[in-house]
Amino acid sequence: MRTIWGTAIAFLMLCSAAVASAAHYTPTQADRPNMRTFGTTSMPYGYYDYCQRYKDRCARRAGGTMVELTRSAWSDIVRINAEVNGIPALTDMEIYGVEEFWEYPTSAADCEDYALLKRQRLNEIGYPLGALLLTTARDAKGGGHAVLTVVTSLGDFILDNLEQKVLLWSDAKIYFLKRQSQRNLNQWVSLRTDEEFLISSGNNHAPSTAATSVNR
């Protein structure tokens, strides 16, 4: 634990240098430990469908917008990320027979399922939903992807089923698209500017590769 925490603090002391690497993935993000948001945007269909099935879950309040990143909090985040990532990975098509379906995983999971379960487990032990934000992105291969962003006093950290380490957002090799608002969980905010959206909207991006990219 001491080694993990020490590594995290050393990394954050160099965050200004690390953030520079993010330009390759999300060019308009500023050099800062927490991501910028660029106004409201559409809700992902998968999350909309999830909320139609579980209205009570989606009616919950944010309850706070930041996690104070203590040694104990870091330990919880790392532990839960590792535990949930131990669930076998399959695509939604393989599990449910449909292209996109957000659900708490049981025996197998796609990327958004991992994110949902990590959010649930962290919230159950006291961390506010407003700091545990479902986030959509493109993975390093251009496929659709979803992760959990944990907003902390030392920066935004990414919990990704394709990466066992908990990384500062700027070190995660993914292109961020949108995430939940910190104050209204049923509102989503963009993580790229309008100009960047227009430039990238014409590209053809593959479906999620999160399940097929990991060893089974």
DOPA-877897 format. One record per residue (C-alpha): x, y, z; residue in three letters. Coordinates in steps of 0.1 Angstrom, whole numbers, plus 5000, padded with zeros to 4 digits. Layout:
<semars>
XYZala...
</semars>
This chain:
<semars>
500050005000met502850245009arg504550184976thr501350234956ile500550554974trp504150684971gly504050614934thr500850794930ala502051104948ile505351114928ala503351084896phe501051364905leu503951594913met504851554876leu501251594864cys501951904844ser504451704822ala502051404821ala499151614809val501051714779ala500851364766ser497051394765ala497151614735ala497551314712his494151184724tyr491951484733thr493751784718pro491452054733thr491851954769gln493852204790ala497052114808asp495452054842arg494951754865pro491151774861asn489451744827met487652044812arg483952014802thr482452204772phe478752224779gly475851984779thr475551704752thr473451404744ser473051114768met474450784754pro471650554743tyr472950274764gly472650484796tyr469150614785tyr467950264781asp469550164815tyr467650454832cys464350344816gln464850004832arg466150134865tyr464450474872lys465250454909asp468950424903arg469050714879cys466950934903ala469650944929arg471351274938arg474951344932ala475751374969gly479051564964gly481351634935thr484851534947met486751264966val489451384990glu492251164979leu493651025011thr495750715015arg492550525025ser490550654995ala493450564971trp493450214986ser489750174981asp489850294944ile492750064935val491249764953arg487749794937ile489249864903asn491249534906ala488449334920glu485949434893val488449394865asn488749024875gly485348964859ile485748794825pro485249024795ala482648954767leu480849184743thr477249284748asp476449084717met477948774733glu476248824766ile472848964757tyr472648924719gly472449304713val474949554703glu474649784733glu473249694768phe474349864801trp473949634831glu475649534863tyr477749234854pro477348884869thr479448624852ser480848844824ala480949214814ala481549464786asp483249794793cys480249994805glu479249714828asp482649734846tyr482250104850ala478750064864leu479849814890leu482950014901lys480650314906arg478250114926gln480849964949arg482650294955leu479350464963asn478350184987glu481350255008ile480650625010gly482050804979tyr479551044963pro478050964929leu478851324917gly482551224918ala482050884902leu481250964866leu480350724838leu482450834808thr482450744772thr485450744750ala487350574721arg490050324729asp493450324715ala492250134684lys489350374678gly486650154691gly483750274714gly484650244750his483450334785ala485350394818val484650534852leu486150874861thr486850944897val487051314904val489551374933thr491351664950ser494451554931leu492951514897gly490651294876asp491550924877phe490350664852ile489250314861leu489450114829asp488849744824asn491649734798leu494149884822glu494949734856gln496550054869lys494450344881val495750634859leu495451004859leu493151094830trp496051244810ser497950924810asp495050704799ala495550624762lys491950694752ile490050974734tyr487451124758phe484051204744leu481551274772lys480651204808arg477951254834gln477651604850ser478951624885gln475851794898arg473151634876asn473751264869leu471151254842asn472851534823gln475951464802trp478651704794val481051704764ser484851654769leu485651814735arg484952144718thr482352184690asp485252234666glu486851904676glu483551734674phe482951844639leu486451734628ile486151384643ser482451324635ser483151214599gly485450934610asn484250584610asn484950434644his484550064652ala482249924680pro483749854714ser486849644713thr487049634751ala486049274755ala487849134725thr491149304734ser491749134766val492948784773asn490148544781arg
</semars>
